[in-house]
């Protein structure tokens, strides 16, 4: 029996799995909420745990991502191309968000589509030197909106299936 199977035996374990999945880039709460509900958590618990998990990496990304990118570029030549591509994509999204700044960043994070979310929002805020307080507030609101949207979609699908 592996660790995941052991964790899935209790509600606290299911919450922990949901929390950590929400922290992952790409999946974020778009993957964590349906996963949590699928494991047996109620919708509200899955949503709240996912929101918290999704928001945890945000301040660290904003504060440290530029230093991490700089360190990676110095250490690994091949990584530089990947990092350049990530930064170009983030800058491209920033151009669309820049006009509305706070609200634009919040909407970018709130839209539950690939290439959006808290990780992308934090990366954009860091690369564009957005004030930490403003970025954190916008991203937090975006995570809350995304959480409600994904929970609503998950609830709709689960009610249709039942």
C-alpha positions in Angstrom: 0.0 0.0 0.0 1.5 3.4 -1.0 1.3 6.7 0.7 -1.6 8.0 -1.5 -3.7 4.9 -0.7 -3.1 5.4 3.0 -4.0 9.1 2.8 -7.2 8.4 0.9 -8.5 6.4 3.9 -9.2 9.5 6.0 -10.9 12.8 5.3 -7.8 14.6 6.6 -5.6 12.6 4.1 -8.0 13.5 1.3 -7.7 17.1 2.3 -3.9 16.9 2.3 -3.9 15.4 -1.2 -6.2 18.1 -2.4 -4.1 20.8 -0.8 -0.9 19.6 -2.4 -2.5 19.1 -5.8 -3.8 22.7 -5.7 -0.2 23.9 -5.1 1.0 22.3 -8.4 1.5 24.5 -11.4 -0.9 23.8 -14.3 -3.3 21.7 -12.2 -3.8 24.2 -9.4 -7.4 24.3 -8.1 -8.8 23.4 -11.5 -7.5 19.9 -10.8 -7.7 19.9 -7.0 -11.4 20.6 -6.5 -12.7 17.9 -8.8 -10.1 15.5 -7.4 -11.1 16.3 -3.8 -14.8 15.9 -4.6 -14.0 12.7 -6.5 -12.2 11.3 -3.4 -15.3 12.0 -1.2 -14.8 15.5 0.2 -17.8 17.8 0.1 -17.7 20.6 -2.4 -17.2 23.4 0.1 -14.3 21.6 1.9 -12.6 20.7 -1.5 -13.0 24.4 -2.6 -11.6 25.9 0.6 -8.7 23.5 0.9 -7.9 24.0 -2.8 -8.0 27.8 -2.5 -5.6 27.8 0.4 -3.3 25.3 -1.3 -3.4 27.3 -4.6 -2.5 30.5 -2.8 0.4 29.2 -0.7 3.1 29.4 -3.4 2.1 32.8 -4.6 4.2 35.0 -2.3 7.2 32.8 -2.8 6.9 33.0 -6.6 6.5 36.8 -6.5 9.4 37.3 -4.1 11.9 34.7 -5.5 11.2 33.7 -9.1 13.5 36.3 -10.7 16.4 35.2 -8.4 15.7 31.6 -9.2 15.5 32.2 -12.9 18.8 34.1 -12.7 20.5 31.3 -10.7 19.2 28.7 -13.2 20.5 30.6 -16.2 24.0 30.8 -14.6 24.1 27.1 -13.8 22.4 25.5 -16.7 22.8 26.9 -20.3 20.0 24.8 -21.7 17.5 26.0 -19.2 17.9 29.6 -20.4 15.9 28.9 -23.5 13.0 27.4 -21.6 13.0 30.3 -19.1 13.1 32.8 -22.0 10.0 31.1 -23.4 8.2 31.2 -20.1 9.1 34.9 -19.7 7.9 35.8 -23.2 4.6 34.0 -22.6 4.2 35.9 -19.3 5.0 39.2 -20.9 2.5 38.5 -23.7 -0.2 37.9 -21.1 0.9 41.0 -19.2 0.3 43.2 -22.3 -3.3 42.1 -22.2 -3.6 42.6 -18.5 -1.5 45.8 -18.2 -4.3 48.2 -19.2 -6.4 47.2 -16.2 -3.5 46.2 -13.8 -5.1 45.0 -10.6 -8.4 44.0 -12.1 -6.7 42.6 -15.2 -4.5 40.4 -13.0 -7.4 39.3 -10.9 -9.4 38.3 -14.1 -6.4 36.5 -15.5 -6.1 34.4 -12.4 -9.9 33.9 -12.1 -10.3 32.4 -15.6 -10.1 28.7 -15.2 -8.3 27.9 -18.4 -4.8 26.5 -19.2 -2.2 29.2 -19.0 -4.0 31.2 -16.4 -4.2 30.9 -12.6 -2.3 31.8 -9.5 1.1 30.6 -10.8 0.8 32.6 -14.0 -0.5 35.6 -12.2 2.4 35.5 -9.7 4.9 35.1 -12.4 3.5 38.1 -14.3 3.4 40.2 -11.2 7.0 39.3 -10.4 8.4 39.9 -13.9 6.6 43.2 -14.2 7.7 44.4 -10.7 4.1 44.8 -9.5 3.8 45.9 -5.8 3.6 42.8 -3.6 0.5 43.9 -1.7 -1.4 44.7 -4.9 -0.4 41.5 -6.6 -1.3 39.4 -3.6 -4.7 41.0 -3.3 -5.5 40.6 -7.0 -4.3 37.0 -7.1 -6.2 36.2 -3.9 -9.4 37.5 -5.4 -8.8 35.7 -8.6 -8.2 32.4 -6.7 -11.5 32.9 -4.9 -13.4 33.6 -8.1 -11.8 30.6 -9.8 -12.6 28.4 -6.8 -16.3 29.3 -7.0 -16.4 28.8 -10.7 -14.7 25.4 -10.6 -16.7 24.3 -7.6 -19.9 25.3 -9.5 -18.8 23.3 -12.5 -17.8 20.3 -10.4 -21.1 20.5 -8.5 -23.0 20.6 -11.8 -21.2 17.6 -13.2 -21.5 15.6 -10.0 -25.3 16.4 -9.7 -25.8 15.3 -13.3 -24.0 12.0 -12.7 -25.9 11.2 -9.5 
